[in-house]
């Protein structure tokens, strides 16, 4: 993988620094650049050093640049973010955009569409939060949680579906975009559940807020956990729709389901200790690599991890 992409992925996302190099280089580099751009949006969304107005201005400028293909405003190229790796990436936004502009047009268009939808969703939730006088994203109910997860992760599933269809020269794969969206939504719910306690300590809440005595925090947590599993189960069907000979693509998507399922199992037992261990990560990589081309074995394993019965053949 290109050194620029590998360096920044390692800094801002250990998970995708492991996963993306597993893709063929012709697909991995566009996907790597896409994830760097999504991380730029995510950093601008959360950066503690930006005011509400600055956040809106930054995202609006990025959206305008993506729409026009012009230059990103130099005055906005700043070390924004809570972590040094985020700050370094935010100073490389012009380079990230330049590299995306040089990609095969199908990849570039998929990335820009995804990023602009994500920006629009973040902006909408920011406006809603301000109207309610509540900390972002001010999620009120299950419907809003699902909408939030779509804008920050489901759109990535759509993008990956388009990119994989183009790489494989299988345009019919795009008809399964809804399953790829479910995969993204499920993974975002896993992240929310995994970090719920830490986020609440920092004044952020991504889970729906209980109203009166109708439902408790614990019941909401349990309901979201069940919905995350359901979405990941649908994501399994997207993985199995990828050709068996495209084992690296199956591995890229399937490992995320494995890690999500294992995280959910830990979160169900103890929300404060939901993170899976490095040895578990390593062993799951080895096992999925062995099973990636075997539809029946892969379905059975993923189903077991997600606590679903193995369906009868046919």
Beta strands, then each sheet from edge to edge (+ up, - down):
end
